[in-house]
Every structure is written in C-alpha cells, then in structure tokens.
C-alpha cells in the first residue's frame, strides 16, 4: 500500500510539473493550407530603370510565390509577361505543369532594358495571356484569374482604361510599386479594395518580403476551429491556414497557448511606456498617419491612470523631439488626442541619437518616470539608422528597460534585433507593408505587461493548495484504512481463538 501511495504522490508531482505554471514552451499550432486553383500571370517591368541585380530580386520574389503554390494542370497554372517598350511572353499558362520546371524557367528570364509600356503589357494579358489558346481556363467560381504587376516607374502609356477592362473581364489585379513609382498609377491598375491590392516597397532589396502576403492571398483556409482540429480548451480563433486559442472573460491564457486559468481582478499594473517613433522623410505623410493609429491601438489596450500605466512619446528624424513626457496625461482620451496632433518631422534617421535620448531623458524621474515601476520602450523605424545604435541599445537593456523594436519597409532586421530585449524573437517585429502594422499592434497588446503576472501567482498558489488538500485527504483515508484492517485482523484472531 505504501508503494501505491508513493506512486500516487509521484503522479501528482508530475501532474503539477505539466500544469503549465513553470512556463512550458508554447505548443506548435496546427497548420493546414492549400492554394486554390488559379490562373496566375506575373506582369514584370524590366525597363532600363530596373538594374540587372534588381531584376534578379524580382525573380527571387516570383520564385518564392511559386514555391508556395499547388502547381498543376488542375491546380494553379503560372505565366510570365516581361515588358519594357515592347511586351514579351516568357511562358504561358499552359507551358509548364510542374513547380520545378516553372522555377527553372524563371531563372532564365532576362531584362529587356528599354521603356515602360505598362498599359500595353496589361492589354497583352487580356488579349493573349488569359486566352483559351494560351492555357487559361473558362472563368468559374472555382478558378481565379490573377495578375501581379510589378513596376518601378511612371508608364509611358495609359493604364486606367485598360486596367478597367481587365477587371471587368474577371481578372483580379495586384499592383506592386518600387522606389519612385507613381502611386496614382498603382491605384488605377489595382482591383478593389485598394488596401488589399496595392503594395509599395522602398527598393527591390525588400520586395521578397511581400511573399508572405501572396502566399496567404492564394491560400484556401480549412477552418480548423469549425472542424474541431485544434486543442484549445475554451475558444478557438481561426487565422489564415491555422488558428490560435483564446479564453472566456474572467480567464487568462496559460503559457502553453491552449489552456485557460481563472483570474480574479485584471485591473492592470503600473507601467511606464515610451514610444520612440521614426519621423524621417522615407516614412511619407500617409504612412505617418498609420503609425499614429498604431500608437493609439496600443494605448487602447492599457489601463491608463495616475497609479497604473503612464505613456510618453518621442519622435525623431535628424534630431529628437519629445512630444509629451510620462505622466503628462492620465487618461486614454488625452493621450490619443495628443498623438493625433503630432506633426511629421521628415528629414533623416538618427535612431542611435533617439535611443540615447530615451536612456538619458525619457525614463528619468525628472521627466515623469516613477521609481520601481517597470519601464517599456517601443522603437518604430522604417529604415537603416544613419548613426551608431549599439551603445545606447546595450545601455537601455542594462538599465532594465524592456525594449520592443518594430520595423517596416527598409528597416534593417539586424538593427531591430540589436535594439530588442531578450528573448529577441519575442521583442522584435518586421513587416514590409505599413498597412500591416495593425497586426503587429495586436501582438504587442498581448506582450506589453509586467514580467510577474499576479494572476499567474494566484493560479500557482490555488493549485498547490488543491494538491496539498488532496494529499491530506488521502493520508486520512489511508490511516483509516489501516485502522480498519488492524481491527479486522484482531477480530479474526478472536474468532480463531474461540474456535479452538
């Protein structure tokens, strides 16, 4: 019996260790994504403004998109139109039926290096590339017709009318602009909604970072939550090709990413948070407005008050400007109004200087910071720093500041990692597209919190108490059982003696 009881205690201890309170790493999420049958035509600008090494980067982008497709006669077919002053069909929708042969053909494409007749290329797509004779299938709800136009300049012909005809013919058009492209041209080319169909990158060196967007665009998502193919304890939330777990009100998600614990309170915690925002000229006015929305998205997730979260804001370009210090505003409404009023600085990108300001001033008690309160910095940039960032980044972390780094467009990921706190993978974020920063905002909302979660501590204590009570109960039962067995044994001896 002692061996049985010892075995039970070992099982309880193992159960306790696997309960999640020791921070077991998150379990991998389910993934399931196949690409829908599509007739896909790339329309690629290879005019003289596109340098040979840049054209190679376009080919890498095309190859990465193709890698994610289900290629085949009854799946996705791919064609490529190469254009400059003239239009050249590199291969049609019916030419290749395997991924390997498509990738080999893309590697062989050479730039034409003359003018920029974008309208002519789109007209060719309507008349030839998407025709039955070139391998296009009859339009139906099960077959998508998609064109991806990549260009870096202003076209030498009209695009508005011919793009309208293409869209009327059922062709969905994505427009990718690079460098000094004319944004109005992209909007005329692209399908609605424009936010989903127009993309801009500063240079060809980052175009391949748009790959993930198109992998999702061609993905047919099986709803894993609806099919029950998930391991969420309470709420399953579908995402493209996958899912994530959530909890009901009054519960918090455990570190395993799937189970939930009851949590009383949840009123927030004291926090000093400072945004360090890149206002350089490469950001552009329309994107700077998106950055302000990103800031206010984070502010919405905080418990702002005299005693809980305080927020400060610093903008930088060639110089550093404090928009408002920690503690100036004690409610979300005033903070968000001040953020909306922030004027765009333009000029250069002195990230190192801005980080030094954060270390020396933003978290100083004289500037509104509170002693003993956790300090969090969120650095937002869209390009390579024009000065040295290492010393200031290192000092911020040595002082115990929790640093998040968010990069967009031409931001250098090595610099983001240098700014970010450990573990780096949880503290830096990158997207090629400003329109996607709201997704980063949602991730940051969950991560910005004090390290020691009072709710989690309560959960540990509660579980320990339950285990201790259970063990005590079993010990009492074991003692009673031994007493009962002892009495039974004595009664048995008594009857034996009578019988004798």
KAQUIRA-V739559 format. One record per backbone hydrogen bond with DSSP energy under -0.5 kcal/mol. NH is the residue of the N-H (numbers start at 1). CO is the residue of the C=O. E is the energy in kcal/mol with one decimal. If there is no record, write none. Layout:
nh=NH co=CO e=E
nh=NH co=CO e=E
This chain:
nh=5 co=1 e=-2.6
nh=6 co=2 e=-2.5
nh=7 co=3 e=-2.2
nh=8 co=4 e=-2.1
nh=9 co=5 e=-2.3
nh=10 co=6 e=-2.2
nh=11 co=7 e=-2.1
nh=12 co=8 e=-2.4
nh=13 co=9 e=-2.4
nh=14 co=10 e=-2.4
nh=15 co=11 e=-2.5
nh=16 co=12 e=-2.5
nh=17 co=13 e=-2.2
nh=18 co=14 e=-1.8
nh=19 co=16 e=-1.1
nh=20 co=17 e=-0.6
nh=23 co=20 e=-1.4
nh=27 co=256 e=-1.3
nh=32 co=241 e=-2.7
nh=34 co=220 e=-1.3
nh=36 co=218 e=-1.9
nh=39 co=144 e=-3.4
nh=40 co=38 e=-0.8
nh=40 co=77 e=-2.9
nh=41 co=146 e=-2.6
nh=42 co=79 e=-2.4
nh=43 co=148 e=-3.0
nh=44 co=42 e=-0.6
nh=44 co=81 e=-3.1
nh=45 co=150 e=-2.3
nh=46 co=44 e=-0.5
nh=46 co=83 e=-2.9
nh=48 co=114 e=-3.1
nh=50 co=47 e=-2.1
nh=51 co=49 e=-0.8
nh=55 co=51 e=-2.4
nh=56 co=52 e=-1.7
nh=57 co=53 e=-1.1
nh=58 co=54 e=-1.5
nh=59 co=55 e=-1.9
nh=60 co=56 e=-1.8
nh=61 co=57 e=-2.1
nh=62 co=58 e=-2.5
nh=63 co=59 e=-2.3
nh=64 co=60 e=-2.3
nh=65 co=61 e=-2.0
nh=66 co=62 e=-2.5
nh=67 co=63 e=-2.4
nh=68 co=64 e=-0.9
nh=68 co=65 e=-0.8
nh=69 co=66 e=-1.8
nh=71 co=69 e=-1.0
nh=72 co=76 e=-1.8
nh=75 co=72 e=-1.0
nh=76 co=70 e=-2.5
nh=77 co=38 e=-2.6
nh=79 co=40 e=-2.5
nh=80 co=91 e=-2.1
nh=81 co=42 e=-3.5
nh=82 co=88 e=-3.3
nh=83 co=44 e=-2.6
nh=84 co=86 e=-2.6
nh=88 co=82 e=-3.4
nh=90 co=80 e=-2.1
nh=90 co=88 e=-0.8
nh=91 co=80 e=-1.2
nh=93 co=134 e=-0.7
nh=94 co=134 e=-1.2
nh=95 co=92 e=-1.1
nh=96 co=92 e=-0.6
nh=102 co=98 e=-1.7
nh=103 co=99 e=-2.5
nh=104 co=100 e=-2.0
nh=105 co=101 e=-1.9
nh=106 co=102 e=-2.3
nh=107 co=103 e=-1.8
nh=108 co=104 e=-0.8
nh=108 co=105 e=-0.6
nh=109 co=106 e=-1.4
nh=113 co=46 e=-2.9
nh=117 co=84 e=-3.2
nh=118 co=116 e=-1.0
nh=121 co=117 e=-1.6
nh=122 co=118 e=-2.0
nh=123 co=119 e=-2.3
nh=124 co=120 e=-2.0
nh=125 co=121 e=-1.8
nh=126 co=122 e=-1.9
nh=127 co=123 e=-2.6
nh=128 co=124 e=-3.0
nh=129 co=124 e=-1.5
nh=130 co=125 e=-2.4
nh=131 co=128 e=-2.1
nh=134 co=131 e=-0.9
nh=135 co=132 e=-1.7
nh=136 co=131 e=-2.2
nh=140 co=143 e=-0.7
nh=143 co=140 e=-1.6
nh=144 co=37 e=-2.0
nh=146 co=39 e=-2.6
nh=146 co=144 e=-0.5
nh=147 co=172 e=-2.7
nh=148 co=41 e=-2.1
nh=149 co=147 e=-0.6
nh=149 co=174 e=-3.1
nh=150 co=43 e=-2.4
nh=150 co=148 e=-0.5
nh=151 co=176 e=-2.3
nh=156 co=116 e=-3.1
nh=163 co=159 e=-2.1
nh=164 co=160 e=-1.9
nh=165 co=161 e=-2.0
nh=166 co=162 e=-2.0
nh=167 co=163 e=-2.4
nh=168 co=164 e=-2.1
nh=169 co=165 e=-1.4
nh=170 co=167 e=-1.5
nh=171 co=166 e=-2.0
nh=172 co=145 e=-3.1
nh=172 co=170 e=-0.6
nh=173 co=171 e=-0.5
nh=174 co=147 e=-2.8
nh=174 co=172 e=-0.5
nh=175 co=197 e=-3.1
nh=176 co=149 e=-3.2
nh=176 co=174 e=-0.5
nh=177 co=175 e=-0.5
nh=177 co=199 e=-3.0
nh=178 co=151 e=-1.6
nh=179 co=201 e=-1.8
nh=181 co=178 e=-0.7
nh=183 co=181 e=-0.7
nh=185 co=182 e=-0.5
nh=186 co=182 e=-1.5
nh=187 co=183 e=-2.1
nh=188 co=184 e=-1.8
nh=189 co=185 e=-1.9
nh=190 co=186 e=-2.4
nh=191 co=173 e=-2.4
nh=196 co=193 e=-1.3
nh=197 co=193 e=-0.9
nh=198 co=194 e=-1.9
nh=199 co=175 e=-2.5
nh=201 co=177 e=-2.3
nh=206 co=203 e=-1.4
nh=207 co=204 e=-1.1
nh=209 co=206 e=-1.5
nh=210 co=207 e=-2.1
nh=211 co=208 e=-1.6
nh=213 co=210 e=-0.6
nh=214 co=210 e=-1.4
nh=215 co=211 e=-2.2
nh=216 co=212 e=-2.0
nh=217 co=213 e=-2.0
nh=218 co=214 e=-1.7
nh=219 co=216 e=-1.2
nh=220 co=34 e=-3.6
nh=221 co=219 e=-0.7
nh=222 co=32 e=-0.9
nh=222 co=220 e=-0.6
nh=223 co=221 e=-0.6
nh=224 co=222 e=-1.4
nh=227 co=223 e=-2.0
nh=228 co=224 e=-0.8
nh=229 co=224 e=-1.3
nh=230 co=228 e=-1.9
nh=233 co=258 e=-2.9
nh=235 co=246 e=-1.9
nh=237 co=244 e=-3.1
nh=238 co=236 e=-0.5
nh=239 co=242 e=-1.8
nh=242 co=239 e=-2.1
nh=244 co=237 e=-2.2
nh=246 co=235 e=-2.5
nh=251 co=248 e=-1.9
nh=252 co=261 e=-2.7
nh=254 co=259 e=-3.0
nh=257 co=254 e=-2.0
nh=261 co=252 e=-2.5
nh=263 co=250 e=-2.5
nh=266 co=264 e=-0.7
nh=271 co=308 e=-1.3
nh=272 co=374 e=-2.6
nh=273 co=271 e=-0.6
nh=273 co=310 e=-2.7
nh=274 co=376 e=-2.5
nh=275 co=312 e=-2.4
nh=276 co=378 e=-3.1
nh=277 co=275 e=-0.6
nh=277 co=314 e=-3.1
nh=278 co=380 e=-2.0
nh=279 co=277 e=-0.5
nh=279 co=316 e=-3.6
nh=281 co=347 e=-2.9
nh=283 co=280 e=-1.5
nh=284 co=280 e=-0.5
nh=288 co=284 e=-2.0
nh=289 co=285 e=-1.5
nh=290 co=286 e=-0.9
nh=291 co=287 e=-2.0
nh=292 co=288 e=-1.9
nh=293 co=289 e=-1.7
nh=294 co=290 e=-2.0
nh=295 co=291 e=-2.2
nh=296 co=292 e=-2.2
nh=297 co=293 e=-1.9
nh=298 co=294 e=-1.6
nh=299 co=295 e=-2.3
nh=300 co=296 e=-2.0
nh=301 co=297 e=-0.6
nh=301 co=298 e=-1.4
nh=302 co=299 e=-1.7
nh=304 co=302 e=-1.0
nh=305 co=309 e=-1.2
nh=309 co=303 e=-2.7
nh=310 co=271 e=-3.0
nh=312 co=273 e=-2.6
nh=313 co=324 e=-2.8
nh=314 co=275 e=-2.7
nh=315 co=321 e=-3.0
nh=316 co=277 e=-2.5
nh=317 co=319 e=-2.7
nh=321 co=315 e=-3.3
nh=323 co=313 e=-2.2
nh=323 co=321 e=-0.6
nh=324 co=313 e=-1.7
nh=326 co=367 e=-0.7
nh=328 co=325 e=-1.4
nh=335 co=331 e=-1.7
nh=336 co=332 e=-2.9
nh=337 co=333 e=-2.0
nh=338 co=334 e=-2.1
nh=339 co=335 e=-2.3
nh=340 co=336 e=-2.2
nh=341 co=337 e=-1.4
nh=342 co=338 e=-0.6
nh=342 co=339 e=-1.1
nh=346 co=279 e=-2.4
nh=350 co=317 e=-2.9
nh=351 co=349 e=-1.1
nh=354 co=350 e=-1.8
nh=355 co=351 e=-2.5
nh=356 co=352 e=-2.1
nh=357 co=353 e=-1.8
nh=358 co=354 e=-2.2
nh=359 co=355 e=-2.3
nh=360 co=356 e=-2.8
nh=361 co=357 e=-2.8
nh=362 co=357 e=-1.5
nh=363 co=358 e=-1.4
nh=364 co=361 e=-1.9
nh=367 co=364 e=-1.5
nh=368 co=365 e=-1.7
nh=369 co=364 e=-2.0
nh=373 co=370 e=-1.6
nh=376 co=272 e=-2.8
nh=377 co=402 e=-2.5
nh=378 co=274 e=-2.3
nh=379 co=377 e=-0.6
nh=379 co=404 e=-3.0
nh=380 co=276 e=-2.9
nh=381 co=406 e=-2.3
nh=386 co=349 e=-3.2
nh=393 co=389 e=-2.4
nh=394 co=390 e=-2.5
nh=395 co=391 e=-2.4
nh=396 co=392 e=-2.2
nh=397 co=393 e=-1.5
nh=398 co=394 e=-2.2
nh=399 co=395 e=-2.1
nh=400 co=397 e=-1.4
nh=401 co=396 e=-2.2
nh=402 co=375 e=-2.9
nh=403 co=401 e=-0.7
nh=404 co=377 e=-3.2
nh=405 co=427 e=-2.7
nh=406 co=379 e=-3.2
nh=407 co=429 e=-2.9
nh=408 co=381 e=-1.7
nh=409 co=431 e=-1.4
nh=410 co=382 e=-1.2
nh=411 co=408 e=-1.5
nh=413 co=411 e=-0.6
nh=415 co=412 e=-0.6
nh=416 co=412 e=-1.9
nh=417 co=413 e=-2.4
nh=418 co=414 e=-1.6
nh=419 co=415 e=-1.9
nh=420 co=416 e=-2.1
nh=421 co=403 e=-2.4
nh=426 co=423 e=-1.7
nh=427 co=424 e=-1.8
nh=428 co=424 e=-0.9
nh=429 co=405 e=-2.6
nh=431 co=407 e=-1.7
nh=436 co=433 e=-1.8
nh=437 co=434 e=-1.8
nh=439 co=436 e=-1.3
nh=440 co=436 e=-0.9
nh=441 co=437 e=-2.3
nh=442 co=438 e=-1.6
nh=443 co=439 e=-1.4
nh=444 co=440 e=-2.6
nh=445 co=441 e=-2.0
nh=446 co=442 e=-0.9
nh=446 co=443 e=-0.6
nh=447 co=443 e=-1.2
nh=448 co=444 e=-2.3
nh=449 co=447 e=-1.3
nh=453 co=451 e=-0.9
nh=454 co=452 e=-0.8
nh=457 co=453 e=-2.0
nh=458 co=454 e=-2.1
nh=459 co=455 e=-2.0
nh=460 co=456 e=-2.2
nh=461 co=457 e=-2.5
nh=462 co=458 e=-2.7
nh=463 co=459 e=-2.3
nh=464 co=460 e=-2.9
nh=465 co=461 e=-2.6
nh=466 co=462 e=-2.0
nh=467 co=463 e=-2.5
nh=468 co=464 e=-2.8
nh=469 co=465 e=-2.6
nh=470 co=466 e=-2.3
nh=471 co=467 e=-2.6
nh=472 co=468 e=-2.6
nh=473 co=469 e=-2.4
nh=474 co=470 e=-2.3
nh=475 co=471 e=-2.5
nh=476 co=472 e=-2.3
nh=477 co=473 e=-2.2
nh=478 co=474 e=-2.5
nh=479 co=475 e=-2.4
nh=480 co=476 e=-2.6
nh=481 co=477 e=-2.4
nh=482 co=478 e=-2.3
nh=483 co=479 e=-2.4
nh=484 co=480 e=-2.6
nh=485 co=481 e=-2.7
nh=486 co=482 e=-2.4
nh=487 co=483 e=-2.5
nh=488 co=484 e=-2.6
nh=489 co=485 e=-2.3
nh=490 co=486 e=-2.1
nh=491 co=487 e=-2.7
nh=492 co=488 e=-2.3
nh=493 co=489 e=-2.0
nh=494 co=490 e=-2.1
nh=495 co=491 e=-2.1
nh=496 co=492 e=-1.8
nh=497 co=493 e=-2.3
nh=498 co=494 e=-2.0
nh=499 co=495 e=-2.3
nh=500 co=496 e=-1.7
